Amino acid sequence: MPLSDAKIRSLKPTNKVQKVSDEKGLQLWISPAGNRVWNLAYRFDGKQKKLSIGPYPEIGLADARKRRDEARALLVNGVDPAEHKKRSSAAVAASRANTFSAIAEELLERKRQQGRAPHTISKLDWLFDFARPSLGERPIAEINAAEVLEVLRLVEKRGRHDTANRLRAVIGEVFRYAIATTRATNDPTFALRGALIAPKAKHRSAIIDPVEFGALLRVIDGFNGQPTTVAALKLLALLFPRPGELRQAEWIEFDLERAVWVIPAERMKMRREHKVALPRQAVDILRELHSVTGKSKYVFPGNGMSKEGRRAEPRPISENTLNGALRRMGYSPADMTAHGFRATASTLLNESGKFASDAIERALAHADNDKTRRAYARGEHWPERVTMAQWWADQIDNWRDGAKIIPLKKKGS
């Protein structure tokens, strides 16, 4: 006799599991503890089997009968309902594990294991934050180009054209990683190339006039800031590394006797070890600085205390320290930036006409844009770079001391 809600409510638990039948194999199992669960008894491939439908009263009688009928329809088509449920559950679990956020985090962890710089990881994570609210919990295989474009348009509407284009690139990297790990079949960002407003090229501000550069050097000399900050600015001028390469420098990287600084590959933009020739002036600055920070891992250690007042893990000065010092000296972002020292050196060294452009490019750790040429031009031009480093340092002294400026002429003029 079929069950009714009234009859179900009247059923009392006993000291063993009760199996009360409804119809067409649907049963309500009642445990000694009073728990009530719907099950479907059926035969498949000649064997007696059971499909768990779910608890009562969360699943009412009408809903239980509907699920029973769906399971029996699978049987008619030769499908085992219990196996079908397992596969469906596994697919749902896989879908949840393969969300955009999950794969993005997996990609970030892979980059950490590959030794990518913490700043790079942090920047990527920051970019992913723009996508997470809309795409984060979506199964990556179900995300289409229109959804990605909607995320990018929100960033673009705020006038952040460069960020929107970079976001498209990093979202594409997540999809390509998902494809490589068989969790997606296409990259929807490929169809979005050209859909965004191209950002205007921005050149970092730099002083390229020798007289004005000499004035800046004198201001740095007289700057009443932290000795480490003053030393860092002087070394930026002398050695023209990328600011991140300098501020994260460790004492173990320097050989002051041989006058060389070897920056490890993981800190370089192009992921190749880079040697920097140290002129006499740079060695003097580093020797003096060693008496101040030599016990630290970092040449330019940051504050050793956490916000809670506890001693924190050693870390270098922040990325804002050097630009902040320039601002306090009166140089606006339109006048000069920490990265601008590279443009200054590149411009004035090339205009000197004394050194091969390849030697200057190697000193700047630039990669040749011509892949074929790069494959053959593997020389480091080290002897010329050593000579150039000392010439540049001596010129800096001259400009700082206000010596008469002799106009630089381009090579061959």
Secondary structure as UniProt FT lines:
FT   HELIX           5..10
FT   STRAND          18..21
FT   TURN            24..25
FT   STRAND          26..30
FT   TURN            32..33
FT   STRAND          36..44
FT   TURN            45..46
FT   STRAND          47..56
FT   TURN            57..58
FT   HELIX           61..76
FT   TURN            77..78
FT   HELIX           81..97
FT   HELIX           100..113
FT   TURN            114..115
FT   HELIX           118..135
FT   TURN            136..137
FT   HELIX           140..142
FT   HELIX           145..157
FT   TURN            158..159
FT   HELIX           161..180
FT   TURN            181..182
FT   HELIX           188..192
FT   TURN            193..194
FT   HELIX           210..221
FT   HELIX           227..239
FT   HELIX           243..247
FT   HELIX           251..253
FT   STRAND          254..255
FT   TURN            256..259
FT   STRAND          260..263
FT   HELIX           265..267
FT   TURN            269..270
FT   STRAND          274..277
FT   HELIX           280..293
FT   TURN            294..295
FT   TURN            307..308
FT   TURN            319..320
FT   HELIX           321..328
FT   TURN            329..330
FT   TURN            333..335
FT   TURN            338..339
FT   HELIX           340..352
FT   HELIX           357..363
FT   TURN            364..365
FT   HELIX           371..376
FT   HELIX           382..400
FT   TURN            401..402
FT   TURN            411..412
//
